Amino acid sequence: MPRPRDDSRPNSPRQPTPSPPPSPPPSPPPPPAADPAAAPVPAPAPAPTSLTAPPPISTATAATSATAAAVQLSRSRLGRVWDALITAIHVYNLILIPLAIGWTCYFATPGWALLGYAMDACLLANVGITAARPFLDEFGNLVTHVPTIRAHYFYKARGFYELFGALPFDLIAWYFCNLDGACVLDPNATYLSHKTQNLPDMLFLWAILRATRFFTMINTTAWFYSAEVPGIDVGMARLLKSTLVFLVLAHLDGGCFWAFCYHENDPDSWINAMQIGLDPNNPGQLVPFWDQFMTNFGNVYQVMFFQFRDAASAPEQIYVLIELLFGIVINGIIIGDISDLITAPGSDQDAKHKKHNFRMQHLAQYLQHKLFPPELQRRVLQHAEFEFLRQHGMDEEELFGKLPKSLRVDISEFLYLDIVAQLPVLGACDRAFQSAIARVMRTVLIHADSYIFREHDEGAEMYYIQAGCVEVLVHGGKRVAGQLKAGRYFGEGALFETCRRTASVRTCTETELVVLAKSDLDAVISAGAFHDVATRLAEAAAERKRAVAARRDAAVRKRLADERRRVDEQRAAIEMMRMRLEPGGGTRRGSAATARTAGGGAGMAAWRASITSLVQGPKEGGTKARGSGGGGGAGSSATGTGTAGRTVRGPAAAGNGTIASRTGGQHLTSKRGSVAGA
């Protein structure tokens, strides 16, 4: 049986409002509040406690009428009655199944069997109901989405175990069992065994398969151990639970031991040696069941308290040794609970755990009431639990807060003075100032993979890594700039001036940090009249600004130098092209190309001048140069266009050919003796 659901209690937090049915007309909206920011937040609606006025069920929450009925049942008073019924069925199986294993012939009757199968039907129905039953998750959200409920129940709440335990596999053995003449004592029997009483093997298998009902009790057992007993101290409640578990295990052991002796088929078995099988005073009659049970149960307790049974056979002696080992474990648990109960009153550790549990409970309720996102709730609760475990429920203020001031100063100097000496500017100050700074420093513990601060946050503290490792993230956390380990510090710029963080810092492991806040530093400087320190901090802030400006200027100069180098490479490429084209001026064609004409020579001179001006760089505004000539060659214009919009034309020798070169953003082309630069 699943433990009682949190959503069945009244005043469950954060009950969602289901969608209204579509048929009724929508109600008019309420009048707006005068000040929306000051409008009160409505309190969460209490869970219904009566079947007469159940809340409406949304079609998104319940896809079928059967599912809707399950949801209605889980959120009503009848749901709590149903839980009580399932608990009673578990108690019944816990008592009856060991008896059926040991005394099968007494409990393998139609009446007991029908009662057991009626309870099995209830267990199967409970699986279907629980698989559609809303529940409160760990963050206080009421989950009403049926597929999510079903997945949570079967995969996280051990629902498959309950389903397996509720299925009546024992019906198979019952079906194949031949009950003719079963459980009839042989009138000539001189001892009791499964042979003399004619117990069919399939009937005993039926009793064994009934033990699968224990799988349905897993959630009930977990609830039993975690539930608090109202009005009883935690230590006393734990002792009572351990004692009850001891009784249940003894009961189960008694049934198993009786079945073990019963199936030995030995006249010297323990039940026959103790004369609790056949009645010695009434031949052919069995000892009454109650006498058999009490004698066996009493001997189980003797074994648990280290008093051996009078076992004659070797298998029985081995069984008794196993019983003894279990007895040692169980008695150790009970003795430990008694010891805790004796030492618990006035125990500081117990008080710290109670205080911590109280704080965690109310912290969780506060986060749920304020509708914190689940991920943020998890991080807050995880950090609170981690800090408690690391500090064993104690902090420095609790440890040293009531000590004399001189002793607290010595403790602070021992813990933090060496760290202060390593900090920029502060490490160069006198000892009195360093001691004052050590007194305001504190230690914090940060869980792994947690942000200490984020990029663009307002800087207010400096951190020193006492233990652990952090990583520095830039560009919105997309790139890891580096890692800092124990002995390094970061965030010191916040001590010198009010600024925003230029990077994010996140812990890689569980990290212990020593923190110095700017507000504490300013308070120390003001209270102690350390004017020289204030001057040094102002100078350090100015120096830091100059350093930042210098780094920025260096980056700009580097960028300009890279751009100038790129332009020089482009000019060099153009110069190389000019040198390659200058000697021939084109491809010779026939006899007309053997000698240049005067007109062709003048055109080539103009062409060279245009290329030279292009290589020297663009001038302000665009310029254009032209040269023309004639002669025996077929003259054509040569055009060059620079990056500043310059166009240069001149004649070239006759010829056909194409030359192309791309360097940077420039393009040179010679076609029929023409050159173009773009």
N, C-alpha and C positions, 0 to 999 in steps of 0.2 A: 504493500500500500504506500503510495507516495505520502510524504509528510504533509501536514496541513498547509495549504497554499496561503501565501501572504495576501493574495488578492481577495481571500474570503473574509478577511478581517474588516471591520468598519474603519472608516477614515483612512483607507489605503491611499497613499500619495499618488498624484498625477493620474487620476482616472481619465482616460480620453472620452470625449463626448461623441457617442456614435451618431452616424448620419440619420436624420429623421426620415420616415417613410415618405415616398413621393406623393401619395394621394392628398394629404391635407395641404391647404394653402400655407405658404410661408408666413410666419408672424412678422409684424412690422419691426424694423430695427429699433433698438433703444435709442433715446436721445443722446447726442454726444455730450461728453463731459466738458465742463467749462475749460479745464486745463488738462489736455491729454497726458502731459508728463506727470501730472499729479494724480491721475485717476488711479484708484486702488486696484491692485491685482486680485482677481477673484480667487478665493481659497479653493483647493481641490475638492471635488464633490465626494462625499462619503459613499462607500460601497453600500448597496442595498442589503438589508438584513431580513427581508421578508419576501415570500413568494407572491404576495398580493400585489406588489408594485415593482416588478422587475424593470430594469432599464431597457430601452429599445435596442434591438440588435441590428447592426448595419449589415446590408447585403454583402459588403466587402469583407466583413468579419465572418459571417456564417454563410457558406455557399449552399448548404442544404438545410432542410428542417431538422434533421438529426443533429447536425453540428450546432445549429442554433439552440436546440434543446440542451446540448451538452454545455454550451456557454452559459445559458440561463441557469442551469443547475449549479455550475461552479461558482456563480456570483450570488448565491442565495443561502438562506439558512439551511435549506435541504442539502446543500453541498457539504456543510459541516456535519450533518447527520450521516451523509453518505461516507464521509471520511471516518467517522466513528465506527460505522458498520464494517468497513474494510479492515480497520484496526482489530476489531473483534474477530473477524475471520482469520487474521494472521495469528492471533493468540490461540484460537481454536486449533489451527493446524500445528502450531508449535507444541501444543500439548498432545494432540491425538496422533500425529504421525509417528513419533517415537514409540508410542504404545502399539500402533498397528504393526510396526516393524518387529517388535519383540513378541507381542501376543496377537499374531495375525488372526488366529481362529476366533478370537473374541470380537474383533472389529471388522472382519470381512463378511458382515451380514448385510442384507439388502437395505435395512434401515440406516445403518451408518454410511453405507455407500451412497445412497440417495442424498443424504444430508451433505456429504462431501461434494457431490457433483453440483448440488444447488449453490454451494459456496464457490465452486469453480466458475459457474456461470456469472456470479457477481464479480469475480476477479477479472474475467474477460470483459465484462461491461465496464469495469473500472479502467481498463486499458484504453477502450474506445473513448470514454469520457475524458480521461486525462490527456489524451492525444489532441483534444480540441479545447482544452481548458486554459483560459487566459492566465498569465502568470506575470509577476513582477521580476524584471531582470535585475542585474546587480547595480544598475544605475537608477532604479526606481521607476522605470518606464513600464507601463502596463502593455504587454504584448497581446494583441487580439488578432493578429494575422494568422489564420489557421495553418497554412504551410510552414510558417516559422515556428509555431507552437509544436507542430508535429515533429519537425526536424530537431528542435531542442529536446523534446521528450525522449525520442528514440536514440539520439546520438550523444546527448549530454547528460540527460537525467536517467540513464540506464533503463529506458523503456523496453528495450529488446529483452532484457532479463525478465521483466515482469510479464511480457507476452509469452516468452518461453515457459516460465513457471506456471502460467495459467492454463496452458494447453493440456487437456487430459490425455496424455500419452498412456496412462495406466489402463485406459479402456481397452487397449489392444491386448494386454495380458488377461484382462477380465473376460474378453471375448473368446480367447482361445483356451480358457481354463475349464477343465472338466470338474464340476462341483458334485458329481455323484459320489456319495460316501465320504466327502471331504470333511476334515476336522472331526472325525468320529474316533474316539479313543478305543484302542484294541482292548477288549475285556481281559485278555491274558497278559497285558503289559505289566512289566515289573519296574519300569523307569519311564521317564517322560522324554520324548524327542519328537522331531518332525515325522519320523517314521511311525512311531507307535500311535501318534495322533492323526496320521494320514493327512499331512499338510501338502497339497499339490505345489510343485515348484512354481507354476505360473501364478498361483495365488500369492506366494511369497514375493515373486517379482512384481506383482501389482502393488504390494505394500512398499517395496523399494522405490518404484516409480512415483509413488505419492510424495516422496521426499523432494521431487522437483518443485513443489510449492514453496520451498525455502527461497527460491530465486525471486519470488514476488515480495520477499521481506527485506530486500537490500535497502531500498529507500527508507523503509520504516526503521531499520536498524540505524541508518545514518541520522535520521531525525531523532531517534531515541538518545543517541550519544550527544547530540548538539543541543537538545532542548533543555531549557532551564526549568527547574522545579520551583514554582512560586512559593515564597516564604521560607525557603531552605537555602542555606549557604552552599556555595559552589562545591567546596570540599566535601561536605556531607552528602550532597546530591551525587557526586562522583562515587563515593563509597557505596551508597545505596544502589546505584546502577551496576557497579561491579559485583555486588552481592547477588543481584537479580540475575546477571549473566552467569554467575557461578551456579545458581540453581537450575537455570535452563540447560546449561551444558551437562550438569550432573543427571538431569532427566533424560537427555539424549543419550548419554553414555549408558545409563541403566537399560534403556530399550535395546541398544546395540549389543551390550554384554549378554542380555537374556537371549537374544536371537543367536548369538555366537554359541552359547552353551546348548541351546535348544537344537541346533543343527549339527552338533558333534555326534549325536547318536551313540552316546557312551554312557553306560550305567554309572560311571564314576565322575561324570561331569559335575560342575559345581552345583547346579540346581538339584541334581539327584543326591549329591553328597550332603547338601543342606536340608534334604527331605522337604523341599518346597515345590516339587513337581507333582508327584502322586501322594495322596493323603495316606500316611501309614496306618491311620486308625480306620480308614474306610477303603478297603481294597477296591480297585477299579474306579476310584473317584479322584478328581483333581483337587489340589489345595485351592481354596477360594482365591480369586484374582487379587483381591485387596491385600491378602497376606503375602502373596507372591510379590506384588509390587512394592510394598513397604519394606520387606526384607531385602530385596534387591537394591532399593533406593538407599537404605541405611548403609549397606556395604559399599555403595559408591562413595558416600561421604567419608567412610573410614579410609578408603584408598586415597581420596583427595587430601586427607590429612595424614598421609604416610603410614597407614596401617594396612598391611596386605590382606587380601582375601585368602581364604583357605582353598586355593586352587591346586588341584592335583595334577592335571594334564599339562604337558609342555605348551600347547597353544594358549591355554588359559593363563599360564604364568607370563608368557610374552605379552598378552593383552594387558595384564595387570601392570607390567612395567611401563607400557605406553600410557596407561592411565596415570601412573605415578609422575611421569614427565609432565603431562598436562596439569596435574595437581600442583607441581612446583611452580609452573608459570602463573597459574591462576592465583595461588596463594601469595606469590610475589607481588602481583598487581594489587591484591587486597591489602597486604601489609604496607605497600607504598602509599595507598590511599589513606590508610589510617595514620601513617607518619605525617603525610601532608596535612591531614586534618588536625593533628596535634600541634604542628609547628606553624600552621597557617595564621592563627590569630596573632596579630601584631607583626606579621612578616612584612617587611618593607617591599620585598620583591612582589609579593602578592598584591599589595596595595598599588604598586606601580602598574601592574598588569590590569587591574581593575580600572584605574584611572585612564590608562591608555585605551582600553576597550570602550569605556564611556566616551572618551574624546572622539574615537574613530566612528562610533555609532552616530553621535550628534553631528560630526563633520559630514558624514554621508547623507544624513537627513537634510542638512542645510544645503548641500550641493543639489540634492534632488528637488528641494522646495524652490530653489532659485533657478531651476531649469538649466543647470550647467550642461554643456554638451557631454555625451558619454565619454569621449576620448579625454576631455579635460578632467572629468571626474576621476577617471582611472589614473591619470598622472598625479593628481593631487593626493589621492588615497595611497598610491604606491610610494610616493615620496615620504608621506607621513609615516607609513609602516617601515620603510627603509631606514629613516632617521631614528626611529625608536629602537630598531634591532641593532643598529650600529653603535648607538650610545647607551644601550642597555637601559633605556628608560630614564637616563639622567643627562643633564646638560651642565655647562660650566657654571651658569648662574645658580643652579640648584646645588652644585657641588661646593662652590666657593663663595656664594653670595653672603653668607653669614660669618665669614672669617674677618678678622681685623684688617683694616685698610692696608697696613704695612705688609701683611702677609699676602694680600691680594696683589699688591704691587710686585712683590717678589715672584709670584706665580706668573703674572702677565709678562714680566721681563724674561723669565725662563722660557716661556712659550713663544714669544713674538719678537724679542729684542734683536735676535740674529736676523730675522726677516726684515725688520725695519732698516738694518744696516746695509741691506742689499738693494734697497729701493733708490731710484734716482732722486737727487736733491735731498731727500730726507736722510739718506745715509751719511751725508756730509755735515749734518747738524750736530749740536752738542748732545750729551747723554740725557740731560734733563728733558729735552724735547722728545728724544727717541723713546724715553720711558713713558712720557705722557701719551705718545702715539700707540705704544704697545698696550696700554690699558683700554683703548677704545677699539682695538681690533677684535675680531671674532672669527670663529671657525664654522663653516657650513659644509654639509655633506650633500652632494648632488648625485642623483641616480644616473646610470649610464644612458647615453643617447638623449640627453636633455639639454636644451638651450640655456646657456647662462645669460646671454643677451643676444639681440638680433641687430642686424645692420639698420642704421638710422634711428635706433633707440636713443633716448636721452641718457648721456653718460653721467653716472653719479657715484660709481664705486671703482676701486682698483682691486685686482685679485692676484693672489700669490698661490701657486700650486704646491700644496703640501704633499699630496699623494695623488696618483692617477695620471690621466692624460686628457688633453683637449685638442680639438682641431679648429683652425681658423678658416672660415668660409667667406668668400667674396662673390660679387656679381649675383646678389640675391640668393646666396647659398648654393649656387650651381657649381662652383669650383672650390676645391680645397687648396688654400694657399700654403698650408703647413701645419705642423703639429707642435704642441708645447707639452713638455713633461715636467715632472717634479723638479722644483728649484727655479722655475721660470715664472715671470709675472706678466700680466697683460691688463689693458684698460687703464694704464697710468695717466693717460691724457686727461681723464675726467678729474684728476686731482688739481690740475693746473688751471683749467678753464672750463666753462660750460660749453659742451660740444656734443655732437651726435656721433654715435658709433660708426666707424667706417667699414666694419666687418662684423660678421656673426661668429660666435664662439659656442661650440657644442662639445659636450663631454664624450669621450670615446669609451671610458670605463667608469666605474664608480670612483668619484673624485672628491678629495677633501681640499677645500679652498680656505685660505685666510683672506678676509675681506676688510678693506679700509674704505669707509664712506667719506666723500668730500665734506658732507655736513659735519661729521665727527672731526675731521682735520681742521675745518674752519673754527669749530668750537674750541679745540685745543689751542689754536693760535690766538683766538680772542681772549680766552680765559687766562692764558699764561703770559700774555703780552710779548709773544715771540715776534717782534716786528721785523727782525732780521730774516726770519724764516719767510714771512709774508713777502719781503722784498725778493728773496731768492726764488720763491714760487712765481712771482710776477716776471722776474727775469727768465726763468725757465719757460714760462708760457710764451714770452716774446721770442725766445730762442727757438721754441718749438714751432711757432708761426713762421719764423725765418727759414727753418729747416724744411717745413712743408712747402713754402714758396720756392725755396731752392730746388727741391725735388721736382716741383711742377715746372720750373723754368728749365731744368735739365731735360725733362721729358719733352718739352717743346723744342729745345735746341736739337735734341736727337731726332725728333720728327722732321725738323727743317733740314738737318744734315742729310737724312735719308732722301728727302725730296731733291736736294741739290745734287746728290750723287746720281740719282736717277736721270736728272736732266743732263748731267755731264756724260753719262753713258749714251744718251740719245744723240748728243752733239758729236761724240766720237764716232758713232755709227754713221752719221751723215758725212763726216769728214772722210771716213774710209770709203764711202760710196763715191764721193767727189774725186778722190785720188784714183779710184779704179776707172772712172769714166773720162778723166782729163787727157791722157796721152793720145787716144785715137779719135775721140770725138764722134765716133760712129764706125760703121763697117764700110770698108772700101768696096766700091762697085765699079768694075770694069776699068778702063783706062782713064775715065774722068776722075777717078779718085786717086790717081797717082800723085797729084800735086794739088794743093789748095789754091783756090783763087783768092785774090785780094779781098773781094767781098766776103768770101767764106771765112777768112782770117779775122776780119773785123767782127763778124757775128760771133765767132768762138770767143773772142776777148770779152764781149758783153756777157756771154753765157757764163764764163769763169767768174766775172765780177758778181753776177747774181748769186751764184753758188756760194762765193766767199761771204757775201752779206748774209746769206741764209744761215751759214754755220756760225757766224758771230752772234746770232740771236736776233729775235724780233725787236724792232724799235717801236716807239710809240706811234700808233697809227699805221696804216698800211701803205706800202710804197710799191711802185711798179716800174720796171726798167725794160726797155725794148731795144733790140738791135736787129738790123736787117742787112742783108748782103746778097749778092748774086754771084754768078760765075758758072763755071762748068758743072758744078754739082747742083743737084736738085735741092734747093734750099727749102727748109721748113722751119716753122717757129718752134722754139723750146720754151716751155712754160714751167716756172717753179713757184709753188705757193707755200709760204712759211706758216708757222703756227699763229702768227699775229695777223693773218689775212693778206700777206704780201704775195703778189704775183709777178714773176720774172719771165720775160720772153726773149728769145734770141734765136738766130739761125743756127742750124747744125748741118753737118755734112750729110750728103745723101746716104741713105742706107735703111735697112729694115732690121729690126731687132727689138726685143723687149727685155727690160731689166727691172726687177721688183725687189724691194727691200723693206721689211717692217721692223722698226726699232722703236720701242715705246709706243707712242701714238702717231708716228710719222710714216709716210708712204712715198716712195720715190718710184717713178715710172719713166722709162725711155721708150718711146714708140716712134718709129721712123725718125730717130734722132732727137726726140723730145724728152725732157726731164720734168717731172711734177713732184712737188713735195706737199704733203697734206698733213 
